Amino acid sequence: MNMEYTIRIKQNPQSGWLIGQCEEMPEAITQGRDMDELMFMMEDAIELALECRREEFHETFIDTNTFVRKLGITPST
């Protein structure tokens, strides 16, 4: 499945480097000397962010079915 991401790009006025940040995943942020390098680095940043999100989801929700509690509720007559 191919996903499309929006990348906001700014240029550092002192170094001239390009800085990119993914709108859909703000934690995916990187830089490059030119547009080609930035896009290459951005792909890595997005892949790492997705991997971290998968790990967090796995760690957070792995045992949801383990904690099952039955309630002894007597129906009122």
C-alpha positions as CSV (number, residue, x, y, z in Angstrom):
1,M,0.0,0.0,0.0
2,N,1.4,3.4,-1.0
3,M,0.8,6.3,1.3
4,E,1.1,9.9,0.4
5,Y,2.7,12.3,3.0
6,T,2.9,16.0,3.1
7,I,6.3,17.4,3.8
8,R,6.9,21.0,4.9
9,I,10.3,22.2,3.8
10,K,12.2,25.2,5.1
11,Q,15.7,26.3,4.4
12,N,18.1,27.2,7.2
13,P,19.2,30.7,6.4
14,Q,22.6,30.2,8.0
15,S,23.6,26.8,6.7
16,G,21.5,26.7,3.5
17,W,20.4,23.1,4.4
18,L,16.8,22.1,3.8
19,I,14.8,20.9,6.8
20,G,11.7,18.7,6.2
21,Q,9.0,17.6,8.5
22,C,6.1,15.3,7.7
23,E,2.7,16.9,8.6
24,E,1.1,13.5,9.3
25,M,3.9,12.4,11.5
26,P,5.6,15.4,13.2
27,E,8.2,13.2,14.7
28,A,9.5,12.5,11.2
29,I,11.9,15.4,10.7
30,T,15.2,15.5,9.0
31,Q,17.5,17.7,6.8
32,G,19.5,17.5,3.6
33,R,22.0,19.6,1.6
34,D,19.7,19.6,-1.4
35,M,16.2,18.3,-2.4
36,D,17.4,14.9,-3.4
37,E,19.2,14.3,-0.2
38,L,16.3,15.7,1.9
39,M,13.8,13.4,0.2
40,F,16.1,10.3,0.7
41,M,16.5,11.2,4.3
42,M,12.7,11.9,4.7
43,E,11.9,8.4,3.5
44,D,14.1,7.0,6.3
45,A,12.6,9.3,8.9
46,I,9.1,8.3,7.9
47,E,10.0,4.6,8.0
48,L,11.5,5.0,11.4
49,A,8.5,6.9,12.7
50,L,6.2,4.2,11.4
51,E,8.3,1.5,13.0
52,C,8.2,3.3,16.4
53,R,4.5,3.7,16.1
54,R,4.1,0.0,15.4
55,E,6.2,-0.9,18.4
56,E,4.3,1.5,20.7
57,F,1.0,0.1,19.5
58,H,2.3,-3.5,20.0
59,E,3.6,-2.7,23.5
60,T,0.4,-0.8,24.5
61,F,-2.2,-3.2,23.1
62,I,-0.5,-6.6,23.1
63,D,-2.3,-7.8,26.2
64,T,-5.7,-6.3,25.9
65,N,-7.4,-9.7,25.7
66,T,-5.5,-11.0,28.7
67,F,-7.4,-8.7,31.1
68,V,-10.9,-10.1,30.9
69,R,-13.1,-9.6,33.9
70,K,-16.5,-11.2,34.3
71,L,-19.0,-9.3,36.4
72,G,-21.5,-11.3,38.5
73,I,-24.6,-9.1,37.9
74,T,-27.9,-10.5,39.0
75,P,-30.7,-9.2,36.8
76,S,-33.4,-7.4,38.7
77,T,-36.9,-8.9,38.6
